[in-house]
Every structure is written in C-alpha cells, then in structure tokens.
Amino acid sequence: MTPLRTLHRPPTHEEQEQLRTLFARLTARPKPAAGDVAQLSDLPRRLVPLARAHWQTLPVETRQYVVGLMAELAESTVELNFRRVFEIALDDPDPTVRAKAVGGLWEEDDPAVLDQLLALLDRETSQDVREALALALGRFSAQAALQELDEPRIERLHAALQSLARDDEPVAVRRRAIEALAYFSDRDPTVHDLIAAAYDAPEHLLRVSALFAMGRTLDRRWLPVLLAELTSDDPELRYEAARACGELGAPEAVDELLALVNDPDREVQGAAIDALGRIGGTIAVNTLRRLARSSDPVVRDAAEEALEQALFLVDPLQQPGP
C-alpha cells in the first residue's frame, strides 16, 4: 500500500516545471492545440492549487475555449478525465467558463460533485450557469430516485430544484428544473402539478420540457396527453411525445409510432424507432426487422439498435454476453 505521506507529498520541482510549461503553451495561442489540452487530463490532486493559480493567467477567451474543448475531448475519448480542471473552472470569474465547466461534469456521479454544484448554485446569479446547473442536477435526481444518495443530500437536491422551478426564474432555468424534478414524482405529488402547469403554459419550451418530464415520471397518467401529441403539427412535441411513450413502454402508442417511422423530421423518426424498441412486441419487432434492412443507413442503424432492445425484452437469456 502506498504510504499516506506519499499520497500527500508536495509537487516535485519537475512537476511544477512541466505544469508551468504546459500553461505557457496554452497561453501562447487563443485556441490551444488539442494535444496540449489533453495533458490536463487526470490532474493529480497535489497539483490542483498550482493549476488553479496558472488557470487565472490564461486570457478569458482561452479559458472559454479550453474548458469547451475539454468537454468535447472527454465525450469522444473515455480515457480522458478533466474533472479536477472543471472543478477549478467552477470558480472562474467568467460565467461562460463556469457554465461550460458545469456541463463538463455531466457524467460525474460522485456525491462530492453534487455538493460542489449545490454550493455554486447558492451564490450563482448568471442565468446561463443556473440553467447548466439545473440540467446537471438531473443526473443526481436519477440517483436519488434509485436511493443511491443519502437522505440529507436528496433533501438538499430536491429543495434546490424546487427553488429553480419557481415562476420567478427564467423559462430556460425552470424547464430544466422541472425535467430534473420528474424523478421526484413518487415522493413529491406537487411535481405532477408542476408538469401539468408547464404543459399548459404559453411558452413553447415549457411544453417541450413537460412532455420530456412526463416520460421521466414513468407514470401512465400522462399517456392520453402523449398519445395526442404524437400527431402534433410541431416536430419538437412529436419527438418528445415519442420518446416519452418509449420510456413508459406504452403498447397503446405503437400504431402512432409506426406512422412516425416515416416522419419527415429525422429526429422524430429516430425517436419513434427507439420507442418501438423500448416497447417491444410482435408488431414492433417485425417493423424494426424490416427497417434494419433499409437502404437508409441512419434508419438502418437506429433500427438495429432498437431491435436489440426489443428482443432483449422478449427473452434476455437469448442475448449474447459481453
């Protein structure tokens, strides 16, 4: 086992020089090379204070670019992890940097990250950052629904999202909070009232998020609304309704979803195919098999993936192992 004193040893002179040289390269160009940015991955804890000091020496445009590029690199290359640099950027004076840093932490499920996000929310005034926070907190709401967080954190998270869903918050913030609160519908009956109010609101974005939230609740009370929206003139509403019907596993939606497989909107088409895979059943499986032979590569790929899901629902024991 590594001695504790080794884990907490101060940075060596060589490490300090390497970090200084790296930040000098990052400073030299408004848009640093991806290879240089990638070197910020897996930043050792002992180097965080030094990296924090160097971070503030970068021009604001460079910090914005670097934090955005880190998020892109982490999404495309699973081996890269910029968590500690994103955490540094949470305290950046520039709201664009803070918002991108919050977005960069979207895959983190460590409760310590939740604590940081809630602490930032308490002092944050930027609408863009608050929207990013509401979106990021949705991941932890899913954990709360699975009882993967301790009760004090669940209560703090719930209270924070309820605050973000208030009418005095901008629509962009409220909608994300309502989406995240959908996971709390079993323990908080007022969530259904929030969703219903959002669906009846004049703001289009609130209606879109209401349909998204309906699917997250896994509550069939919303099925009549979702079935009606499958034939909406608005492609965003059709998309969210199709996605939500898939979340509910609603066989009642199969006929409408079959029609949406040929929707002129590509995203609606994809959502309908995915929903058929989640719902399963003979009709869905036969349709997906036909679509899996399509000459359209987008349709074919989506159908193949959905077909795997549909067949898994029939008999998971028949599926190949990892």
N, C-alpha and C positions, 0 to 999 in steps of 0.2 A: 504494500500500500504506500502511496506517495505521502511523505511526511507533510503535516499541515503547514509547517513553515515554508515548504517548497511551493505549495499551492498559493500562498500569500506573499511570495517573495516580490520585491520591487522589480520594476523593469531593468534589464541589463542596459549597459551603455549601447550595445549593438542594437537592441530592440528599439531604444529611443531614437537612434540614428536612422534605422530603417523606416520608422514611422514618420520622422521629420522629412526624410527624402521622399516618401510616398506623398505626403501632403504638399510638398514643394511641386511635385509633378501635377497634382490635382489643381494647384493654384495657377500653374503656368498656362492652362488652357480653359476658355469659358466652358467647353464641353470636353471634359477629360476622356481619355480612352477607356473603353470597357475593361480592358485588361488591368488597368490601374485601379479602377473602381472595384473590380472583383477581389483585389487584395485586401479590401476592408472586411471580407467575409471572415467569420469565426474570430473576431477580435478578442484576444484574451482579456479577461476581467481586469488584470493588473494594468492594462494599457488604456482602460477607459478614461481615467482622469486626464491623461496626456492627450488622447484623441479628442476629448471634449475641448481642450484648450486649442488644439490645432484646427478643429472644425470651425470655430468662430473666426479664424483668419481667412477662410475662404470667402470670396465675394458672394453676395446673396444669390446672384444668378447661377453661380457654380453650385452652391448648396442645393438650390432647387433642382438643377439638372442631375446632380449626383444622387440625391435621395429618390428621384423618379427612376433613374437608371438602375439603382439597387433593387427597387421593386420589380422591374422588368426582368433583371437577371435572376432574381430569386424564384420568380414564377417559371422561367424557362429552364433553369438548372437547379435541380433539387439539392445538389451538393453544396450550394452556396447559402449561407445563413448570415444575414446582416442585422440580426436582432439588436445587438448592442449599439450599433451605429444608429439604427432607427430610434432606440431609446434616448440616445443623445439628442437626436433631432426633435424629439418631442418638446424639448425646452428651447428650441430655436426662436429667436425674436420674430422671424418671418412666418406669417400664417400659412403661406403656400407650402413652405417646408414642413410645418407641423402637420398639415392635412395629409401630405404625401407620406410622412412618417407613420401616421396612424394607419393609412391604407397599407403600408408595407408590413405592418404587424398583423394583417388579417388572418394569417394561418396559425398564429401563436395561440395555444390554448393553456398556457401556464397561468394559474390564478394570479401570480405576481404581475403579469402584464395587465390583467383586468384591474388590479389595484392602481397601476400607473395611469390607465386610461380614465378611471373614475376620478383620480386626483387631478388630471388635466382638465376634465370636464368642469370641475368645481371652479376653476379660475379662467376658463376659456370664454372669450367673447366673440371670436370670429365665427360667422355663420358657416363658412366652408369647413372649418375644423370641427364644429359641433355636428355638422352633417356626417363627416367622416367618422366621428366618434359613435354616433347613433348606429351607423352601418356596421362598424367593427364590433359593437356591443352585441349585435345579433348573434355572433358566433358563440359568445358566452351565454346568451339566452338559451341556445340549443343545449349547452352543457347543463344549465340549470334545470331544464326540463327532464334531463336524464339523471338528475341528482348527482352530478359529477362535481358540483361546487358545494362548499359548506354553507349552511343556512345563513350566517351573517352576510356572506358575500352575495348570496341570492337576494336577500332583502335589500342590500345596497344597490344592486344592479336593477332590481325591479323599481325601486324608488327613483333612480336616475332616469330610467326610460319613461316612467310616468311623467316626470318633470319635462322631459323633452317632447312629449306628446301633447303638451298643453296648447291651447289655441293661440297663446301669445308668442309661440315660437314660429319661425318661418316655415312655410309649407315643406321646403326641402328637408328640414330637420324633422318636422312632425311625421312625415311619411316614413322615414327610416325608423323612427322610434316605434311607430305602430307595427311595422313589419317585425321588429325585434320582439315587441310585446306579445305577438301572436303565440309565442312559445309558452307564455304565462297564462293562457286562456283557461287551463284546467284549475288553476289556483286563484285566479282573479276574474270573476264574472264580468267586471266592468270592461275588460278587454274587448268582449264582443260588442259592447256599446260603442267603443272607440272605432272598431272596424266598420260597424253599421253607419256611424256618423261620417266616417271618411268616404264610404261608398256613396252616400247621399250628398256629399259636398260638391260645390260647383267647380272646384279645382280639379282639373283632369289628372294631375299627378297623384292626388289623394285617392281618386277612384282606382287608378292603376295599382297603387300600393295596397288598397283594401282587398282587391282580388288576390294579390300575392299573399297577404296575411291570411285570407280565408283558407288557402291551401295549407299554410303552416299550422293552423289550429288542428288539422285532421278531424274537423267537426262537420258532419254531414248536414247540419242545419243550413249550411251555405250552398248546398247543391242546387236548389232552384235558381238562385242568383247566377251561379256559374254556368249552368246549362243555358240560361238566357243569353249570357254574354258570349257564348261560343258563336253566336250568329250576329254579333255586333258589327256595325259598319267600321268600327275603329280597330285597326290591326293590333294595337297595344293591348286593348281589352280582350280581344280574341286570344292573343298569346298568353296573357296571364290566366285567363279562364281555363285554357287547355292545360297549362302547367299545373294549375290547382286541382283540376279534375284528376290528373295523374297522381298527385300527392294523396288525394282521397281514395284512389283506387276505385273510382266510380264506374261500374259497368253501364250505368244509365247514360253515360256520356259517349259510349262507343260510336253510335250512329253519327252524331255530330262531329266527332273526331275523325271519322272516316272521310267526311266531306272536307275537313280542313287539311287532310293529307295533300290535297291538290290546291291549297290556298295560294294565291299569287304572292303573298308575303313569305319570304324564305324562313323567317324566324317563327312565324305561326306554323308553317309546315313542319319545321323541326320540333316544335313543342308538341304538336299533335302526334307525331311519330313516337316521341319519347313517352307521352302519356299512354299511348296504346301498349307500349312495353311494360309500363308500370301496372296497368290494369289487367293485362293478360286475357286469357280466354280464347276459345277456338277462333272466333271471328278476328280478333286482334292478331293472333299468331299467323293465321292464313294471310292476312293483309300484309303483315310485316315480311313474311316469306316472299310474297310477290314483289314488294318494294326492295327487298335485298337483292333482287335480280335486275333492278333498274339500271338503265344506261346512264342515269344522272349520278355522278359519284357522290354528291352531297347527300342525296336521298338514300343511296345505297349504303353509305357508311352509317348514317343515322339509323336506318332500318336494321342493319346487322347488330348494332349495339343494343337497340331496343328489343330485338328478338332474343338476344341472350337473357335479358331481364325477364321477358315473358316466359321463356322456357324454364328459367330458374323458379318462377312462381308455380309452374306445373309440378316439377319434381327436382328439388335442389340436389338430390343424391345422384342425378344423372349428369351433373355438371362436372367438367374436368377440374382437377385440383390445381393449385397454384404452380 
